Amino acid sequence: MWLVQLVAGLLSLGLVISLPADVGRASSVTTVSIVKGHGYVLEEHEVQTSDGYLLTMHRIPYSKNTGDDGKRPVVFLMHGLLCSSSDWVLAGPHSGLAFLLSEAGYDVWMGNARGNTYSKKHATKSPLLQPFWNFEWHDIGIYDLPAMMDFVLYRTGADQLTYVGHSQGTTSYFVLNSMIPRFKSRIRSAHLLAPVAWMEHMESPLATVGGPLLGQPNAFVEIFGSAEFLPNTQLMNLFGALICNDEAISQFMCTNVLFLLGGWNSPYVNETLMPEIMATTPAGCSVNQIFHYLQEYNSGYFRQFDYGSTRNKKEYSSKTPPEYDVEGIEVPTYLYYSDNDYFASLIDVDRLRYTMNPSALKSAYRLPEEKFNHIDFLWGLNIKEILYDRVIDDINNA
């Protein structure tokens, strides 16, 4: 609403807004337009979860430089909170992980969680009504990931796939493998960027402000949890293109928003990519996903959603939510983390490392770039040389 008021105020003052040339381009950015715009084949596939959500996946089956060269090993990429499949392609063929994996010989699939821009449908529920939004990232782990990965394996005929996740895409991976053991034989290896499990030492100002009230069971959480949070809209796209393009003196506002979300004072922010980032992100989620993360911050546990002792007894047969069995995960797993990450703090990642089964944890790579933040794992300058080359090497050798 504040965006509408701001734009209306500017117009009422008689100010003339000169639209930069890239406004139209940025406001129509999608995963399809990006991939096809670079000359690659892009497929869209829809899958229905066991609880009725209709999810869209995007696939780059082969490189434009090789053409259809036969069956390829499969990689599945899963985005983070408020993000989408666009994350993996925004940076283009030279820096986008999906493109780099395609050039490395992989059949690349990109998932989209329920409630984001590309997965806002259900067999019986309308996204305009509250029941559609009654979910959180636990549901992504136990419903969305199984549905998408089972479809990918069936469609490709592969026995296994390689999993790559960022942020919430790592959280849902831990949920999946804690709750559904059959996937230990279906995931060849997992590569987790900015891994998020325990969050007690999260440094985000948003957690500091919102945690005390919203990170515990109460009436406010119960009433407002099942609602949409920060959907992608045309107004947001237009506003992002206006204030975030290279010529705009207001571009610093966009970089500061990213700093607030992911970690302060990063020299790796790609300012040229800002209009495209703001055109696709945020991609929407349920408020409950935010609340569950705030519970992790408040409690110091990595566990299922806390409804309060009374409802917990009904849901879990105990007064407290059950913890996720990270130690029991047997899939070969590689972690990649950094110092300047507001969401995946060094202390919390260390706890994750020490909790994981040593036979499953194949590598925990702490980036030497001290100011690399949570968002830089997707769009940071020189991301290929800093991180993705190593990730692809690990995938090749897993």
C-alpha positions, 0 to 999 in steps of 0.5 A: 500500500505504501508503494501506491501512496508514494507513486500517487503522491509523486503524480499529484505533485506534478512530477514527471517520471522518466522511465528508463529503457529497461523498465519494460524489460525488468517488469516482465522478467520470468524464468521462462523469459530469461532462459529462452531469452538466452537461447536455451530450451525451457520446459514447464512441468506441473505436479500436484502434491498429495495435499492438492497444491499445484507446483510449477517446475522449470527444466533446462534439459540440455545446453544450447551449445550441444543440443539434445545430446542424450540422457544426462545426470539430473540436478534439482535446484530448490530456492529459498524463502520469498524466492523462486526458480528465477534465482538460478537464472537471473545472473545469466549464462556466465554466472547463473548456476542453472546455466553453468550446470547445463553447460557442465552436462546436467539435466537441470530442474528448478522447483517452486514451492507452494505459494510463490509466483509460479505455484499459486494454485490448488486443486480445491482452494483459492489463493484469495482465501485463508485456507490456501495459506495454511502451510509453512516450510515443514509442508514444503519438506514433506509434500512439495519436495517429494512430489517434485523429485518423484516426478523428476525421477519418473520423467527422466528415468533416472535412479537418483538426482543431485540436490542443490538448495539455498536458504529455505531450500536447505531447511526443507531438505533437512525436513524431508530427509528427517521425515521421509527416509526413502529419499536417502537412496534417491538423492545422490548428493546434496549441496547446501548453500547458506544452510539454515537449520538452527537459528538461535544466533541469527543476526537479522534485525527483523528477527531481533524486532519480530522474534519476541512477539511472533516467535512464540505461540499466541493469538496473533500468530494463530490469527495472522499466520495463514496469510500471504506475505510479500507477493510479487506484483506488477506495481512492485516490478515497476517500482523496482525498475524505477528506483533500482536501475543503474541510472537511478540515484535511489539505487542505494535503497535497493542494495540496502534492502538486500543488506537488511535481508541478507547481511550488511556491507557486502562488496559483492552486490551486483547493482546492475542486476537490481531491476531484475532481482526486484522484478522477481523477488519477493516471490511470495510465501505464507506468513507461517513460514516467517513465524516458524523461522522466528520460533527457531530463533526464539527457542534455539531448537530445530523442530516442528511448528510450535502451536502451544502445549495444548494443541501440540499434545493433539498434533504431536502427542507431546507438549513440545514439538518434535525435533528434526533428526539431522543426525540420522540423515545419511545422504552425502551432504556438502555445506557452503557458508560464509561469515557475513550471513545474517540467517546462517550464522557461523555458530549455528552452522557449526552446530549443524556441522557437529550434529550431522553424521560424520559419514554423511557430511562430506565437506563444510566449506567456509568461504574466505570472502569475509563479507559474503552475505546470504544473498550473494550466494545467488547473485554476488559478483564473481560468484562463479569463481568464488563458489559455483566452480567448487560446487560443480566440482563437488557435484562431479566428484560426489 
